[in-house]
Amino acid sequence: MARSRPRSPNYPQLSLPSAIEAARKVFDVDHLGPVDRETVAAHLGYKGLSGSSLAAISALLKYGLIAGRGNELRISKGVLSLFADADGSEEKAATIRECAFRPTLFAELHEKYGDRIPSAEALSSYLIKKGFVRSAATKATEAYRATMELVTSLEPAYTSDSDEEEEEVPPDSNTQQVQTPASEAMRQQILARLAREEREYMVVTLAGGRTFRVIGKGPEPTQKVWAKLIKHLELSQDEFPEDDPEESDG
């Protein structure tokens, strides 16, 4: 009896930068219209469906760049900023970060390493211990590191107007402390950074091993903002597979 070939855990075989460029090729031709897998493969430069083309399509699905059921796919509405907005756009940056951690493995790695990019050696070793064969560990390592390089390149650099540190002046009861333009600029940078920091508002655990987190950044959401978010979720539900009749969330 032939031995089955060992299989590595699931992961996107394209980095996010490569996947975005692939999705752009689909969007440039078909926009938001439905398209079958053979056509997607053709847009990506493949002659037909094969292991390589199916792996590329699978990566687009894992990042949430395309969505659909069966053989009918389409570009996800939620990623349009990737193709419509200029580099530096806050919405585009947020979309990139969201897509980067949609793959289950990449979410796990980000949980472990944060925004630090692990060395190729350390990451490959970790993946092999998780059950990856060496060749798959190498590919997954390359994909994750390239994805994180894109994510971290979006983070603004917070530096003062001068490389020189200001000399501390002892407090003087007879003098009034004056806020200099440099200190005001630093204050504004700190406020801007805080506005961009993410905050977890809710964790929902459902049956089937599913856990969902509601994460936001910026000002505290009002009831009106929550209502808009709920409406957006309702409009987006058609992008996901239909319910599995054998599975119930109870």
Beta strands, then each sheet from edge to edge (+ up, - down):
strand 1: 66-69
strand 2: 72-75
strand 3: 198-206
strand 4: 210-217
sheet 1: 1+ 2-
sheet 2: 3+ 4-
end
